[in-house]
Amino acid sequence: LYNKQGKNDKAILFGKKSLNAARSHGMNATNQLKAIADVYTDEGNMDSAKVYMNLLFNESGVSLDESNKNEDSRAIDNQWTSFAAYMNYLKIEEKIYGDQQNLVIEKVEKGIELIDDLRSDFFFKSSERDFQRVTREFYNWSLDKLSKQYTIDPTTETLDMIFQCMEKSKSITINRNFVRRNSLWEGSIPTTVLNKEKRILEDYNIYYDKYKRAIEGDSLKDHYSDKMYQLEMERIDFLELLESDYPVYFQNRYDQSVTSLEDATAMATDKDLGIMMLHYGDSLVHRFLITPGQVNFITIHTKDIEPDLIKVEQILSNQEAEVNEADFDEVKTTFIESSRSVYLSLFETADLSDLPFDLFIIPDGRFVKLPFEVLITKPHKAEDEYRSLSYLLREHAISYAGTATELATSSIRRDFRNKELYGGFAPQYMLDTTLLLQDSQAIKRSTVSPLLYNMEEVQRSADLFGGDVFLGVDASEDLFQERSKTYRILHLAMHTSLNDQYPMESYLNFSKNTSSSYEGLHDGQLHVNEIAKMNLNSDLVVLSACETNNGNDFLGEGVLGIARAFQLASCSNMVLSNWLVDDRSSSKIIFSFFTSLFNSDPPSHALRTAKLDFLNQSAVTYSHPKYWAAFSYYGNMEELDFKTQDSSSNLKLLFLFSSIILLIACRFIFFRK
């Protein structure tokens, strides 16, 4: 407070009193040391600031000299304290030295080492997210420093470290999802154990969410706190079980090894891929474009690209029809200019002559909800129609992934001998609009209007694959819970209800089953935590619903909202929507997608074909990208081979065919006699 008022002497005096009090009680003094150092740097007293900067470094227990380890017991006893002190030390050092900080790579490596040690202490998603926020600050600092160093001295070592920081900055949750998924596929750990892990995780998250919302002094707050404590005790026992009975899974769960730049380059060459990886920092966007022939790295100031990103996002997600032709043309001109500008920012500096047809995007921050297919690759005139624009979609099939490590490990295939091919769910709705208010602001959006084409979409898709359909009242939460695990393709054509303030209360709107055998079991609202607890293990999930990749932005998380819940349910390949989707357009695009998929196209190619077909056949109004660009494909680029029968069916057919041939031969021999 004194510092903000410019009373530096009093600020330092009270800072030192607080520091002495913390020291005398054996408490962590990181915040006091940083506050005093900040005051000294603000008033230009760099010599004094350096003293407290060095005290912060000592507080961290870190040594940049491997032969001279600091044995400060306070730091070693508390790794979180160590990391906080180290991060504050780096901040003060930056204020003092600016871009003249030395040993940048060594300091980054030491920070990564501290973070890797810390990761094993985080089990619950709520604490993981707090951890992600703090460590993200370190990675932003690291990438800014490394990028500047690379500009001056472009060494391979610096570039490798930049890639490693971008990859490690992704959410801890993403990597654990795939460890759990792979273990499920391989059968290396019982499903009951994985289900228990998920149940502890999701139940804690629910009570944590309720605890935050409870009013101080309310008895419910104590109740939620007790529940969280019980789950914490259960977590401790569970991790002891994992470590003793399933040591490989336990080790992999906390293994933070990530794909290297060398591995990503080899993958691009071997599979003929283009890989664009993005990191959305405080002031800079860091971008890799990796192709079989090049590794191109650039930084873009967020102030230069963010305004155009926002304009494109607003135009795509705006559901209000333009009131007249002048407005329509004005919006189109803005879209062309902004989309083209984003494309140039991301692609202009790279050699695109060898950019492969298959392009993988690893988005971050504002890029997560951007369909890259709408970026415009060539100049256009204002009078050009939407369907004549040179979209990136015309040149490339685009897939998305959360991390490069996920992309590198996404080719694991499953055994589907006990899986049916297709299951589609399409409820029927009566008009019902719900809007909950809190502090005069809408926090929950639930507009359940009739869908005119969803049942037709599911029926036609099922006819392609010979699958099961659950239409109208049969598209219930109860039947989904019972049957959804049995299908390779899971197709949901329905409404969603998003809660922006409390994402755990977002849900899919199923029909409420009124039959006597199911009555009272479920309310027709499948919440994200309920989805996340399931082990669906589907090969492809098509979320033909509104805004399934939507929710509060969280840096490093990959997919958002309901889509993330399906990822937690071991669904690695997903088609999802980034904004409210027009029912008629959605139905056409999804059926066209399934048709191409049935004809053995890889999912990203099938979705591209569906979008192009819709775009080329649409009237002027429906050629607007908001009607066809909402869907994105996250997952493996390979053909999923949905037409191939499983091996047991093939054996049955072979046995039947052989039996018939043998019977004919016997009859022939008998009659000859």
C-alpha positions as CSV (number, residue, x, y, z in Angstrom):
1,L,0.0,0.0,0.0
2,Y,2.8,2.4,0.9
3,N,4.6,1.5,-2.3
4,K,1.5,2.3,-4.4
5,Q,1.3,5.7,-2.6
6,G,5.0,6.4,-3.4
7,K,6.0,6.2,0.3
8,N,9.0,4.0,-0.4
9,D,10.7,4.5,3.0
10,K,7.7,3.4,4.9
11,A,7.1,0.5,2.5
12,I,10.6,-0.8,3.1
13,L,10.3,-0.3,6.9
14,F,7.1,-2.3,7.1
15,G,8.5,-4.9,4.6
16,K,11.5,-5.5,6.8
17,K,9.4,-5.8,9.9
18,S,7.2,-8.4,8.2
19,L,10.3,-10.2,7.0
20,N,11.8,-10.4,10.5
21,A,8.5,-11.6,11.9
22,A,8.3,-14.4,9.3
23,R,11.9,-15.4,9.9
24,S,11.4,-15.4,13.7
25,H,8.4,-17.8,13.3
26,G,10.2,-20.0,10.8
27,M,7.8,-19.0,8.1
28,N,8.3,-18.7,4.4
29,A,9.5,-15.1,3.6
30,T,9.4,-15.2,-0.2
31,N,6.7,-12.6,-0.6
32,Q,8.4,-10.2,1.8
33,L,11.7,-10.5,0.1
34,K,10.1,-9.8,-3.3
35,A,8.1,-6.9,-2.0
36,I,11.2,-5.2,-0.6
37,A,13.2,-5.9,-3.8
38,D,10.3,-4.4,-5.9
39,V,10.4,-1.2,-3.9
40,Y,14.1,-0.8,-4.3
41,T,14.0,-1.4,-8.0
42,D,11.1,1.0,-8.4
43,E,13.1,3.8,-6.7
44,G,16.3,2.9,-8.7
45,N,18.3,1.5,-5.8
46,M,19.7,-1.4,-7.7
47,D,22.4,-2.3,-5.3
48,S,19.9,-2.9,-2.5
49,A,17.5,-4.7,-4.9
50,K,20.3,-7.1,-5.8
51,V,20.8,-8.0,-2.1
52,Y,17.2,-9.1,-1.8
53,M,17.3,-10.7,-5.2
54,N,20.2,-12.9,-3.9
55,L,18.3,-13.6,-0.7
56,L,15.4,-14.8,-2.9
57,F,17.7,-17.1,-4.8
58,N,19.0,-18.5,-1.6
59,E,15.4,-19.0,-0.4
60,S,14.8,-21.1,-3.5
61,G,17.5,-23.6,-2.6
62,V,18.5,-23.7,-6.2
63,S,22.0,-23.9,-7.5
64,L,23.0,-23.2,-11.1
65,D,26.3,-24.9,-10.4
66,E,25.7,-28.6,-10.2
67,S,29.0,-29.0,-8.1
68,N,27.8,-26.6,-5.4
69,K,24.2,-27.5,-4.3
70,N,22.5,-25.2,-1.8
71,E,21.4,-27.2,1.2
72,D,18.9,-24.7,2.5
73,S,16.5,-26.9,4.5
74,R,13.6,-24.6,4.3
75,A,13.6,-24.8,0.5
76,I,14.2,-28.5,0.3
77,D,11.4,-29.3,2.8
78,N,8.9,-27.3,0.6
79,Q,9.3,-27.6,-3.1
80,W,6.4,-25.2,-3.7
81,T,8.2,-22.6,-1.6
82,S,11.4,-23.3,-3.6
83,F,9.7,-22.7,-6.9
84,A,7.8,-19.6,-5.8
85,A,11.1,-18.1,-4.5
86,Y,12.9,-19.0,-7.7
87,M,10.2,-17.4,-9.9
88,N,10.3,-14.2,-7.8
89,Y,14.1,-14.2,-8.1
90,L,13.8,-14.3,-11.9
91,K,11.2,-11.5,-11.9
92,I,13.4,-9.2,-9.8
93,E,16.5,-10.1,-11.9
94,E,14.6,-9.2,-15.0
95,K,13.6,-5.8,-13.5
96,I,17.2,-5.1,-12.7
97,Y,19.0,-6.5,-15.8
98,G,16.3,-6.5,-18.4
99,D,17.4,-8.4,-21.5
100,Q,20.9,-8.7,-20.1
101,Q,20.1,-11.7,-17.9
102,N,22.7,-14.4,-18.3
103,L,22.6,-18.2,-18.2
104,V,19.1,-18.1,-19.6
105,I,19.1,-21.8,-20.8
106,E,20.5,-23.0,-17.4
107,K,17.9,-21.0,-15.5
108,V,15.1,-22.4,-17.7
109,E,16.4,-25.9,-17.2
110,K,16.4,-25.5,-13.5
111,G,12.9,-24.1,-13.5
112,I,11.7,-27.1,-15.5
113,E,13.4,-29.4,-13.1
114,L,11.6,-27.8,-10.2
115,I,8.2,-28.0,-12.0
116,D,8.7,-31.7,-12.9
117,D,9.4,-32.5,-9.2
118,L,6.3,-30.5,-8.2
119,R,3.9,-32.2,-10.7
120,S,3.9,-35.5,-8.8
121,D,2.2,-33.7,-5.8
122,F,-0.8,-32.8,-7.9
123,F,-3.7,-35.2,-8.2
124,F,-6.9,-33.2,-8.3
125,K,-7.9,-31.1,-11.3
126,S,-8.7,-28.1,-9.1
127,S,-5.2,-28.0,-7.7
128,E,-3.7,-28.9,-11.0
129,R,-5.3,-25.8,-12.5
130,D,-3.9,-23.6,-9.8
131,F,-0.5,-25.2,-10.5
132,Q,-1.0,-24.6,-14.2
133,R,-1.6,-20.9,-13.7
134,V,1.6,-20.5,-11.7
135,T,3.9,-22.6,-13.9
136,R,2.4,-21.0,-17.0
137,E,3.9,-17.7,-15.8
138,F,7.4,-19.4,-15.7
139,Y,7.0,-20.8,-19.2
140,N,5.9,-17.4,-20.5
141,W,9.0,-15.8,-19.0
142,S,11.2,-18.7,-20.4
143,L,9.8,-18.4,-23.9
144,D,10.1,-14.7,-24.0
145,K,13.8,-14.9,-22.9
146,L,14.7,-17.8,-25.1
147,S,13.0,-16.3,-28.2
148,K,15.0,-13.1,-27.8
149,Q,18.2,-15.1,-27.3
150,Y,17.4,-17.2,-30.5
151,T,16.9,-14.0,-32.5
152,I,20.4,-12.9,-31.5
153,D,22.1,-16.3,-31.7
154,P,19.9,-18.9,-33.5
155,T,21.4,-22.1,-32.1
156,T,19.8,-25.6,-32.2
157,E,20.1,-25.8,-28.4
158,T,17.9,-22.7,-27.9
159,L,15.4,-23.8,-30.5
160,D,15.1,-27.3,-28.8
161,M,14.5,-25.6,-25.5
162,I,11.8,-23.3,-26.9
163,F,10.0,-26.4,-28.2
164,Q,10.3,-28.2,-24.9
165,C,8.9,-25.2,-23.0
166,M,5.9,-24.9,-25.3
167,E,5.2,-28.6,-25.0
168,K,5.6,-28.7,-21.2
169,S,3.4,-25.6,-20.8
170,K,0.4,-27.7,-21.8
171,S,-1.9,-28.9,-19.1
172,I,-0.8,-31.6,-16.8
173,T,-4.3,-33.1,-17.2
174,I,-3.8,-33.7,-21.0
175,N,-0.8,-36.0,-20.5
176,R,-2.5,-38.0,-17.7
177,N,-5.6,-38.5,-19.8
178,F,-3.5,-40.3,-22.4
179,V,-1.6,-42.4,-19.8
180,R,-5.0,-43.5,-18.5
181,R,-6.4,-44.1,-22.0
182,N,-3.4,-46.2,-23.1
183,S,-3.5,-48.3,-20.0
184,L,-7.2,-49.0,-20.6
185,W,-6.5,-50.1,-24.2
186,E,-3.6,-52.3,-23.2
187,G,-5.4,-53.8,-20.2
188,S,-2.3,-53.2,-18.0
189,I,-4.5,-52.1,-15.1
190,P,-8.0,-53.3,-14.1
191,T,-10.9,-51.1,-15.2
192,T,-12.2,-51.0,-11.6
193,V,-9.0,-49.3,-10.5
194,L,-9.2,-46.7,-13.3
195,N,-12.9,-46.1,-12.4
196,K,-11.9,-45.6,-8.8
197,E,-9.3,-43.0,-9.8
198,K,-11.8,-41.2,-11.9
199,R,-14.5,-41.3,-9.2
200,I,-12.1,-39.8,-6.6
201,L,-11.0,-37.1,-9.1
202,E,-14.5,-36.1,-10.2
203,D,-16.1,-36.2,-6.8
204,Y,-13.4,-34.0,-5.3
205,N,-13.9,-31.5,-8.2
206,I,-17.6,-31.4,-7.6
207,Y,-17.2,-30.6,-3.8
208,Y,-14.4,-28.2,-4.6
209,D,-16.7,-26.3,-6.9
210,K,-19.5,-26.3,-4.4
211,Y,-17.2,-25.2,-1.6
212,K,-16.1,-22.2,-3.6
213,R,-19.7,-21.2,-4.2
214,A,-20.9,-21.6,-0.6
215,I,-21.4,-18.5,1.5
216,E,-18.9,-18.0,4.4
217,G,-20.5,-19.2,7.6
218,D,-22.9,-21.6,5.9
219,S,-22.9,-25.0,7.4
220,L,-22.7,-26.5,3.9
221,K,-19.2,-25.0,3.5
222,D,-18.0,-27.1,6.4
223,H,-19.8,-30.2,5.0
224,Y,-18.1,-29.7,1.6
225,S,-14.7,-29.2,3.4
226,D,-15.2,-32.5,5.3
227,K,-16.0,-34.3,2.0
228,M,-12.9,-32.9,0.4
229,Y,-10.8,-34.1,3.4
230,Q,-12.3,-37.6,3.2
231,L,-11.4,-37.7,-0.5
232,E,-7.9,-36.5,0.2
233,M,-7.5,-39.4,2.6
234,E,-8.9,-41.8,0.0
235,R,-6.4,-40.3,-2.5
236,I,-3.5,-41.1,-0.3
237,D,-4.5,-44.7,0.2
238,F,-5.3,-45.0,-3.5
239,L,-1.8,-43.7,-4.6
240,E,-0.2,-46.2,-2.1
241,L,-2.1,-49.0,-3.8
242,L,-1.0,-47.8,-7.3
243,E,2.6,-47.5,-6.3
244,S,2.7,-51.0,-4.8
245,D,0.4,-53.0,-7.1
246,Y,0.7,-51.1,-10.4
247,P,4.1,-49.4,-10.3
248,V,4.3,-49.0,-14.1
249,Y,1.1,-47.1,-14.3
250,F,2.0,-45.1,-11.2
251,Q,5.4,-44.1,-12.8
252,N,3.8,-43.3,-16.1
253,R,1.2,-41.1,-14.5
254,Y,3.9,-38.8,-13.1
255,D,6.3,-39.2,-16.0
256,Q,6.6,-35.8,-17.7
257,S,8.7,-36.8,-20.7
258,V,7.5,-35.0,-23.8
259,T,8.1,-35.3,-27.5
260,S,11.2,-33.4,-28.6
261,L,11.6,-31.1,-31.6
262,E,13.8,-33.8,-33.2
263,D,11.0,-36.4,-32.7
264,A,8.4,-34.0,-34.1
265,T,10.5,-33.3,-37.2
266,A,11.0,-37.0,-37.8
267,M,7.2,-37.5,-37.4
268,A,6.5,-34.8,-39.9
269,T,8.9,-36.4,-42.4
270,D,7.8,-40.0,-41.8
271,K,4.1,-39.3,-42.1
272,D,4.3,-36.3,-44.5
273,L,2.7,-33.9,-42.1
274,G,2.7,-30.2,-41.5
275,I,2.6,-29.5,-37.7
276,M,1.8,-26.0,-36.4
277,M,2.3,-25.6,-32.7
278,L,1.2,-22.4,-30.8
279,H,1.8,-20.9,-27.4
280,Y,-0.4,-17.8,-26.5
281,G,1.7,-15.8,-24.0
282,D,1.2,-12.6,-22.1
283,S,2.6,-10.4,-24.9
284,L,3.9,-12.8,-27.5
285,V,2.5,-15.7,-29.6
286,H,5.2,-18.3,-30.2
287,R,4.7,-20.4,-33.3
288,F,6.4,-23.5,-34.8
289,L,5.7,-24.7,-38.3
290,I,7.3,-28.1,-38.9
291,T,7.3,-29.8,-42.3
292,P,9.4,-32.5,-43.9
293,G,11.7,-29.8,-45.3
294,Q,11.9,-27.1,-42.6
295,V,11.5,-26.0,-39.0
296,N,10.2,-22.5,-38.9
297,F,9.9,-20.6,-35.7
298,I,8.5,-17.0,-35.2
299,T,7.1,-14.8,-32.5
300,I,4.1,-12.5,-33.0
301,H,3.1,-9.7,-30.7
302,T,-0.4,-10.5,-29.3
303,K,-1.4,-6.8,-29.9
304,D,-0.8,-7.4,-33.6
305,I,-2.9,-10.5,-34.0
306,E,-5.5,-10.5,-31.2
307,P,-7.8,-7.8,-32.7
308,D,-8.2,-9.8,-35.9
309,L,-8.7,-13.1,-34.0
310,I,-11.4,-11.5,-32.0
311,K,-13.1,-10.1,-35.1
312,V,-13.1,-13.5,-36.8
313,E,-14.4,-15.3,-33.7
314,Q,-17.2,-12.8,-33.3
315,I,-18.3,-13.0,-36.9
316,L,-18.3,-16.8,-36.9
317,S,-20.2,-17.2,-33.6
318,N,-22.7,-14.4,-34.2
319,Q,-26.1,-16.0,-34.6
320,E,-28.0,-12.8,-35.4
321,A,-28.8,-12.4,-39.1
322,E,-27.5,-9.3,-40.8
323,V,-30.5,-6.9,-41.1
324,N,-29.7,-5.7,-44.6
325,E,-27.4,-6.1,-47.5
326,A,-25.2,-3.3,-46.5
327,D,-24.5,-4.9,-43.1
328,F,-23.9,-8.3,-44.8
329,D,-21.3,-6.8,-47.1
330,E,-19.7,-4.8,-44.3
331,V,-19.3,-8.0,-42.2
332,K,-18.0,-9.9,-45.1
333,T,-15.3,-7.2,-45.8
334,T,-14.2,-7.3,-42.2
335,F,-14.1,-11.1,-42.2
336,I,-12.0,-11.2,-45.4
337,E,-9.5,-8.6,-44.0
338,S,-9.2,-10.1,-40.5
339,S,-9.0,-13.7,-41.7
340,R,-6.4,-12.9,-44.3
341,S,-4.4,-10.9,-41.7
342,V,-4.4,-13.9,-39.2
343,Y,-3.2,-16.2,-42.1
344,L,-0.4,-13.8,-43.0
345,S,0.7,-13.5,-39.4
346,L,1.0,-17.3,-39.0
347,F,2.2,-18.4,-42.4
348,E,3.8,-15.6,-44.3
349,T,7.4,-16.1,-43.1
350,A,7.5,-19.8,-43.8
351,D,8.4,-21.6,-47.1
352,L,5.0,-23.1,-48.0
353,S,6.2,-24.9,-51.1
354,D,6.6,-28.2,-49.2
355,L,3.7,-27.8,-46.8
356,P,1.9,-31.2,-46.9
357,F,-1.8,-31.7,-47.6
358,D,-2.3,-33.0,-44.0
359,L,-1.9,-30.2,-41.5
360,F,-2.0,-30.7,-37.7
361,I,-2.7,-27.7,-35.5
362,I,-1.8,-27.7,-31.8
363,P,-3.7,-24.6,-30.6
364,D,-3.4,-22.6,-27.4
365,G,-5.3,-19.7,-25.9
366,R,-7.5,-17.9,-28.3
367,F,-6.5,-20.2,-31.1
368,V,-8.4,-23.2,-29.5
369,K,-11.8,-22.0,-30.8
370,L,-10.5,-20.8,-34.2
371,P,-11.2,-23.2,-37.1
372,F,-8.0,-22.7,-39.2
373,E,-10.0,-23.8,-42.2
374,V,-11.5,-20.3,-42.6
375,L,-8.2,-18.5,-42.9
376,I,-7.9,-16.9,-46.3
377,T,-4.7,-17.6,-48.2
378,K,-5.0,-15.1,-51.1
379,P,-6.1,-11.5,-51.6
380,H,-9.7,-10.9,-52.4
381,K,-12.0,-8.0,-53.4
382,A,-14.8,-6.9,-51.1
383,E,-17.5,-8.0,-53.6
384,D,-16.2,-11.6,-53.7
385,E,-18.8,-14.1,-52.4
386,Y,-18.1,-16.2,-49.3
387,R,-18.1,-19.4,-51.3
388,S,-15.4,-18.1,-53.7
389,L,-12.9,-17.2,-51.1
390,S,-9.5,-19.0,-51.0
391,Y,-9.9,-20.8,-47.6
392,L,-7.1,-22.8,-46.2
393,L,-9.7,-25.6,-46.3
394,R,-9.4,-25.8,-50.1
395,E,-5.7,-26.6,-49.8
396,H,-5.4,-28.8,-46.7
397,A,-7.1,-31.4,-44.5
398,I,-6.8,-30.0,-41.0
399,S,-6.7,-32.0,-37.7
400,Y,-6.1,-30.7,-34.2
401,A,-4.3,-32.1,-31.1
402,G,-3.7,-30.9,-27.6
403,T,0.1,-31.6,-27.5
404,A,2.8,-32.9,-29.8
405,T,3.2,-35.8,-27.4
406,E,-0.5,-36.7,-27.9
407,L,0.0,-36.5,-31.6
408,A,3.0,-38.8,-31.5
409,T,1.2,-41.4,-29.4
410,S,-2.2,-41.3,-31.1
411,S,-1.6,-44.2,-33.5
412,I,-2.2,-46.9,-30.8
413,R,-5.1,-49.1,-32.0
414,R,-7.5,-51.1,-30.0
415,D,-9.1,-54.6,-30.2
416,F,-12.7,-54.1,-31.1
417,R,-13.9,-57.7,-31.2
418,N,-16.5,-57.0,-28.5
419,K,-17.7,-53.6,-30.0
420,E,-20.6,-52.8,-32.2
421,L,-20.0,-50.3,-34.9
422,Y,-22.4,-47.4,-34.5
423,G,-24.8,-45.9,-31.9
424,G,-26.6,-42.7,-32.5
425,F,-28.7,-40.6,-30.0
426,A,-31.2,-37.9,-31.1
427,P,-33.7,-36.6,-28.5
428,Q,-36.8,-34.7,-29.4
429,Y,-37.4,-31.4,-27.6
430,M,-40.3,-29.1,-26.8
431,L,-39.5,-25.4,-26.7
432,D,-38.0,-24.4,-23.3
433,T,-35.8,-21.5,-22.6
434,T,-34.0,-21.2,-19.2
435,L,-31.9,-18.2,-18.1
436,L,-30.5,-18.1,-14.6
437,L,-29.3,-14.7,-13.3
438,Q,-26.6,-13.9,-10.7
439,D,-25.6,-10.4,-9.9
440,S,-27.6,-9.2,-12.8
441,Q,-25.5,-11.2,-15.2
442,A,-26.6,-14.4,-17.1
443,I,-24.4,-17.3,-16.1
444,K,-26.3,-20.2,-17.6
445,R,-27.4,-20.5,-21.2
446,S,-30.0,-23.2,-21.9
447,T,-32.2,-22.7,-24.9
448,V,-33.9,-26.0,-25.6
449,S,-35.7,-25.4,-28.9
450,P,-37.0,-28.2,-31.2
451,L,-34.4,-29.7,-33.6
452,L,-35.9,-30.5,-36.9
453,Y,-33.2,-32.5,-38.5
454,N,-31.3,-34.3,-35.7
455,M,-33.3,-37.5,-35.8
456,E,-33.1,-37.7,-39.6
457,E,-29.3,-37.1,-39.3
458,V,-28.9,-40.0,-36.9
459,Q,-31.2,-42.4,-38.8
460,R,-29.5,-41.8,-42.1
461,S,-26.0,-42.2,-40.5
462,A,-27.1,-45.5,-38.9
463,D,-28.4,-46.8,-42.2
464,L,-24.9,-46.3,-43.6
465,F,-23.2,-48.4,-40.9
466,G,-26.1,-50.7,-40.0
467,G,-26.0,-49.4,-36.4
468,D,-28.4,-48.7,-33.5
469,V,-30.5,-45.6,-33.2
470,F,-32.0,-44.1,-30.1
471,L,-34.6,-41.5,-31.2
472,G,-37.0,-39.2,-29.4
473,V,-37.8,-40.5,-25.9
474,D,-35.4,-43.5,-26.5
475,A,-32.5,-41.0,-26.6
476,S,-32.4,-41.0,-22.8
477,E,-29.6,-40.5,-20.4
478,D,-30.4,-44.0,-18.9
479,L,-30.0,-45.8,-22.2
480,F,-26.8,-43.8,-23.0
481,Q,-25.3,-44.8,-19.7
482,E,-26.3,-48.4,-20.4
483,R,-25.3,-48.8,-24.1
484,S,-22.7,-46.1,-25.0
485,K,-19.7,-48.3,-24.1
486,T,-20.6,-50.8,-26.7
487,Y,-20.0,-48.7,-29.8
488,R,-17.0,-47.8,-31.9
489,I,-18.7,-44.8,-33.3
490,L,-20.8,-42.7,-30.9
491,H,-23.0,-40.0,-32.5
492,L,-24.8,-37.4,-30.3
493,A,-27.1,-35.0,-32.1
494,M,-28.6,-32.9,-29.3
495,H,-28.6,-29.7,-27.3
496,T,-26.1,-28.7,-24.7
497,S,-26.5,-26.4,-21.6
498,L,-23.4,-24.4,-20.8
499,N,-22.7,-22.9,-17.4
500,D,-20.1,-20.3,-17.9
501,Q,-19.4,-19.5,-14.3
502,Y,-19.6,-23.1,-13.0
503,P,-18.5,-25.4,-15.9
504,M,-19.1,-28.6,-13.9
505,E,-22.8,-27.9,-14.2
506,S,-22.7,-27.9,-18.0
507,Y,-24.5,-30.9,-19.5
508,L,-25.9,-32.7,-22.6
509,N,-29.7,-32.6,-22.9
510,F,-31.0,-36.2,-23.3
511,S,-34.7,-37.2,-23.2
512,K,-35.9,-38.0,-19.8
513,N,-36.9,-41.7,-19.9
514,T,-40.4,-42.1,-18.4
515,S,-40.6,-45.9,-18.7
516,S,-41.2,-47.8,-15.5
517,S,-37.9,-49.7,-15.6
518,Y,-35.8,-46.4,-15.7
519,E,-38.1,-44.0,-13.9
520,G,-36.2,-41.8,-11.4
521,L,-32.7,-43.0,-12.2
522,H,-31.6,-40.0,-14.2
523,D,-32.9,-36.5,-15.1
524,G,-31.9,-36.4,-18.7
525,Q,-29.0,-34.1,-18.0
526,L,-25.7,-35.8,-18.4
527,H,-23.2,-33.5,-16.7
528,V,-19.6,-33.1,-17.6
529,N,-18.4,-34.9,-14.4
530,E,-20.7,-37.8,-15.2
531,I,-19.2,-38.1,-18.7
532,A,-15.7,-37.9,-17.4
533,K,-16.2,-40.8,-15.0
534,M,-17.1,-43.1,-17.8
535,N,-14.7,-45.4,-19.8
536,L,-16.4,-45.1,-23.2
537,N,-13.3,-46.1,-25.1
538,S,-14.9,-45.3,-28.4
539,D,-12.9,-45.0,-31.6
540,L,-14.8,-41.9,-32.8
541,V,-17.2,-39.5,-31.0
542,V,-19.2,-37.1,-33.1
543,L,-20.7,-34.4,-30.9
544,S,-23.2,-32.9,-33.3
545,A,-24.4,-30.6,-30.6
546,C,-24.0,-26.9,-29.9
547,E,-20.7,-25.5,-28.5
548,T,-19.2,-28.8,-27.4
549,N,-15.7,-27.2,-27.6
550,N,-16.7,-24.2,-25.6
551,G,-16.3,-23.0,-22.1
552,N,-14.1,-20.7,-20.0
553,D,-10.7,-20.2,-21.7
554,F,-7.9,-22.0,-19.9
555,L,-4.4,-21.8,-21.3
556,G,-2.8,-25.1,-22.0
557,E,-6.0,-27.2,-21.7
558,G,-6.5,-28.1,-25.4
559,V,-10.2,-28.9,-26.0
560,L,-12.8,-27.2,-23.8
561,G,-16.1,-27.9,-22.0
562,I,-18.1,-31.0,-22.8
563,A,-15.5,-32.1,-25.4
564,R,-12.9,-32.3,-22.6
565,A,-15.1,-34.5,-20.6
566,F,-15.3,-37.0,-23.5
567,Q,-11.5,-36.9,-23.8
568,L,-11.4,-37.8,-20.1
569,A,-13.7,-40.7,-20.9
570,S,-11.0,-42.2,-23.2
571,C,-12.3,-40.9,-26.5
572,S,-9.3,-39.9,-28.4
573,N,-10.9,-39.0,-31.8
574,M,-13.7,-36.4,-31.7
575,V,-15.7,-34.2,-34.1
576,L,-16.8,-31.2,-32.0
577,S,-18.4,-27.8,-32.5
578,N,-16.9,-24.4,-31.6
579,W,-20.2,-22.4,-31.6
580,L,-23.9,-22.7,-31.9
581,V,-24.6,-24.8,-34.9
582,D,-27.5,-24.3,-37.4
583,D,-29.5,-27.6,-37.2
584,R,-30.1,-27.9,-40.9
585,S,-26.5,-27.2,-41.8
586,S,-25.2,-29.5,-39.1
587,S,-27.3,-32.4,-40.4
588,K,-26.1,-32.1,-43.9
589,I,-22.4,-31.7,-43.0
590,I,-22.4,-34.6,-40.5
591,F,-24.2,-37.1,-42.8
592,S,-21.8,-36.1,-45.6
593,F,-18.9,-36.6,-43.2
594,F,-20.1,-40.1,-42.3
595,T,-20.6,-41.0,-46.0
596,S,-16.9,-40.2,-46.8
597,L,-15.9,-42.0,-43.6
598,F,-17.8,-45.1,-44.7
599,N,-15.9,-44.9,-48.0
600,S,-12.7,-45.2,-46.1
601,D,-11.6,-41.6,-46.0
602,P,-9.5,-40.6,-42.9
603,P,-11.7,-38.4,-40.5
604,S,-9.9,-35.1,-41.3
605,H,-10.3,-35.8,-45.1
606,A,-14.0,-36.8,-44.6
607,L,-14.8,-33.6,-42.7
608,R,-13.0,-31.5,-45.3
609,T,-15.0,-33.1,-48.1
610,A,-18.3,-32.5,-46.2
611,K,-17.5,-28.8,-45.6
612,L,-16.5,-28.3,-49.2
613,D,-19.6,-30.0,-50.5
614,F,-21.8,-27.9,-48.3
615,L,-20.0,-24.7,-49.3
616,N,-20.1,-25.4,-53.0
617,Q,-23.8,-26.3,-53.0
618,S,-25.1,-23.6,-50.7
619,A,-27.0,-20.4,-51.5
620,V,-25.3,-17.1,-50.8
621,T,-26.5,-16.8,-47.2
622,Y,-25.6,-20.3,-46.2
623,S,-22.1,-20.0,-47.7
624,H,-21.2,-17.8,-44.7
625,P,-18.5,-19.8,-42.7
626,K,-20.6,-19.7,-39.5
627,Y,-22.9,-22.3,-41.2
628,W,-20.1,-24.8,-42.3
629,A,-16.9,-24.2,-40.3
630,A,-18.1,-24.9,-36.7
631,F,-16.9,-28.5,-36.6
632,S,-13.3,-29.5,-35.9
633,Y,-11.7,-32.9,-35.8
634,Y,-9.3,-33.7,-32.9
635,G,-7.5,-37.0,-33.3
636,N,-5.6,-39.5,-35.4
637,M,-5.2,-38.6,-39.1
638,E,-5.2,-42.3,-40.1
639,E,-8.1,-44.1,-41.7
640,L,-10.2,-45.7,-38.9
641,D,-11.3,-48.7,-41.0
642,F,-14.9,-48.8,-40.0
643,K,-15.9,-51.1,-42.8
644,T,-13.6,-53.9,-41.7
645,Q,-15.3,-56.7,-39.7
646,D,-13.6,-58.0,-36.6
647,S,-11.5,-61.1,-36.7
648,S,-14.1,-63.3,-34.9
649,S,-16.7,-62.4,-37.5
650,N,-14.3,-63.3,-40.2
651,L,-13.6,-66.6,-38.6
652,K,-17.3,-67.4,-38.4
653,L,-17.8,-66.6,-42.0
654,L,-14.7,-68.7,-43.0
655,F,-16.0,-71.6,-40.9
656,L,-19.5,-71.3,-42.4
657,F,-18.1,-71.1,-46.0
658,S,-15.8,-74.1,-45.4
659,S,-18.7,-76.1,-44.0
660,I,-20.8,-75.4,-47.0
661,I,-18.0,-76.4,-49.4
662,L,-17.4,-79.6,-47.3
663,L,-21.1,-80.5,-47.4
664,I,-21.3,-80.0,-51.2
665,A,-18.2,-82.2,-51.6
666,C,-19.7,-84.9,-49.4
667,R,-23.0,-84.9,-51.4
668,F,-21.1,-85.0,-54.6
669,I,-19.0,-88.0,-53.5
670,F,-22.1,-89.8,-52.1
671,F,-24.2,-89.4,-55.3
672,R,-21.2,-90.5,-57.5
673,K,-21.2,-93.7,-55.6
